Amino acid sequence: MGYLSCKAQSSISVSNSHAPSPSSSSSKNIKIQYYDYSDLEAATDGFSEQKLLGKGSHGYVYKAFLKGQHVAIKKPSRGLELATEVDNEIEILSKIQSPRLVNLVGFSNDSKSRILVVEFMSNGTLYDILHSNTRSLNWGRRIRLALQIAKAIDTLHSQSPPIIHRDIKSANVLIDRNFNARLGDFGLALRCHANDGRFLSTPPAGTMGYLDPLYVTPDNLSTKTDVFSFGILLLEIISGRKAIDVGYSPPSIVDWAIPLIRKGKLLCVYDPRIAPPKDPVVRKQLAVIAAKCVRSCRERRPAMKEIVNWLTGLSKLVPLHSWNGFNNPCLMVETMGQPMLQNGCRNGV
Ligand SMILES: Nc1ncnc2c1ncn2[C@@H]1O[C@H](COP(=O)(O)OP(=O)(O)OP(=O)(O)O)[C@@H](O)[C@H]1O
């Protein structure tokens, strides 16, 4: 996995040449394309409805084909405050590329509007996949998606200084054409540097349902804030339930799932739309990992690296079958592995 060291970050080049493909990311040579507003306007047929992929709180996302590459174009809908989020996303993503992230391709920087151009993800968001009733993912696929998201967050936390995403949620996980998870939306991301004024003064933010309850002042932010949100996302992957769903009591996934996991009623938390994982070790450990991530004592939450190790072990125990209906022979290969979970993961929650 490629990511940049702090030193290499000074050698970013903003150029008019093509951005490198994410898989060929180099620590010294991230090339970001600069676009004229008119190029982006033309590529989206004047930001037309037909090219609209979706809408978020920051603005609209359009599909376009630019210089031989499918891209997603993110156009803020409101004023200055949102431009700041786009600026932040540019600042963070122009210094890091990874096959686990929705990478920056370029941006337009003219007086009319700051517009972001990122890689196009053809299979939508994990939120849509988990909560649509048309396709249910098998356990092999769910565990691999969880592992890929954990690797993405670990990549951010391994930077110097660490980058904290602050908005880990299933709607910010996009699925690429090979059905791999990519972490996107870096509008809220912050570099965790004790002397950084922005880090010290930025008020807490995130998405309700995923937000660490301990993150109440700017200086409370830590990598464990993302670990908490990842735990919520893992519960969502396990149960198929939304982070907050007022149709249930209690509506919060964590208030519902953790007492059940503590009582050992694991089968109650598994997605009723599909049979639970066959292997009881997998059933238990997946739930235990999620419960460890959302512990109220931050110090007792695991680091992302540990979570990556545990999920890697679990992924070896569960075969990866086809992606419900999509016929990708590469995904049909069964992965055999030896049981492994270290670092006390077999202990209780
Ligand atoms: N890189 C991309 N490739 C393909 N579709 C995308 C891409 N980025 C976003 N989309 C689509 O656009 C929609 C809106 O994305 P956006 O990031 O603006 O908002 P969000 O993450 O859903 O919400 P919010 O910004 O409020 O957190 C997504 O739900 C997705 O369907």
The ligand as an ORCA input file, in Angstrom:
! r2SCAN-3c Opt
* xyz 0 1
  N     -16.124      9.112     -6.346
  C     -17.401      8.836     -6.562
  N     -17.767      7.978     -7.530
  C     -19.074      7.681     -7.749
  N     -20.098      8.214     -7.053
  C     -19.798      9.079     -6.071
  C     -18.455      9.446     -5.770
  N     -18.457     10.306     -4.735
  C     -19.749     10.469     -4.409
  N     -20.578      9.742     -5.210
  C     -22.042      9.689     -5.153
  O     -22.529     10.946     -4.786
  C     -23.299     10.865     -3.579
  C     -23.029     12.086     -2.732
  O     -21.700     12.034     -2.264
  P     -21.112     13.045     -1.227
  O     -19.734     12.638     -0.893
  O     -21.329     14.413     -1.713
  O     -22.110     12.940     -0.024
  P     -22.329     11.887      1.151
  O     -21.015     11.371      1.645
  O     -23.346     10.887      0.710
  O     -22.980     12.821      2.237
  P     -22.266     13.955      3.118
  O     -21.454     14.822      2.241
  O     -23.457     14.644      3.660
  O     -21.482     13.241      4.155
  C     -22.865      9.565     -2.920
  O     -23.898      9.046     -2.129
  C     -22.546      8.694     -4.121
  O     -23.737      8.092     -4.592
*
